[in-house]
Amino acid sequence: MSIERKVSLFRNGRNQAVRIPREFELPGEEAVMRKEGARLILEPVRPKSLLALLATFEPMDEEFDFDDDLPADPVDL
C-alpha cells in the first residue's frame, strides 16, 4: 500500500520546487531525480561503495616495517 499526499509546487528563482512533507523526508543531503513518462521519481543517493570511498583517500607517505623473521601463528581449521 503506497502513501499519497497532495503537495504544492512553487518557484525558487528560475526553478520549480516542491516542499517534501515530513513523512516523505529522504536521508542525507542529496537525492537523484529522474523522469519516467509523466512521473518524477525522487530517490536518496546511494552510499558509495567501500572501493569508491577508499579511492578518495590520499596515499600515505609513512613506511611500515614488517618483521618477516617471526613465524606465523598456528591456525586450527
Residue, then its C-alpha position, 0 to 999 in steps of 0.5 A: m500500500s503506497i502513501e499519497r499526499k497532495v503537495s504544492l509546487f512553487r518557484n525558487g528563482r528560475n526553478q520549480a520546487v516542491r516542499i517534501p512533507r515530513e513523512f516523505e523526508l529522504p536521508g542525507e543531503e542529496a537525492v537523484m531525480r529522474k523522469e519516467g513518462a509523466r512521473l518524477i521519481l525522487e530517490p536518496v543517493r546511494p552510499k558509495s561503495l567501500l572501493a569508491l570511498l577508499a579511492t578518495f583517500e590520499p596515499m600515505d607517505e609513512e613506511f611500515d616495517f614488517d618483521d618477516d623473521l617471526p613465524a606465523d601463528p598456528v591456525d586450527l581449521 
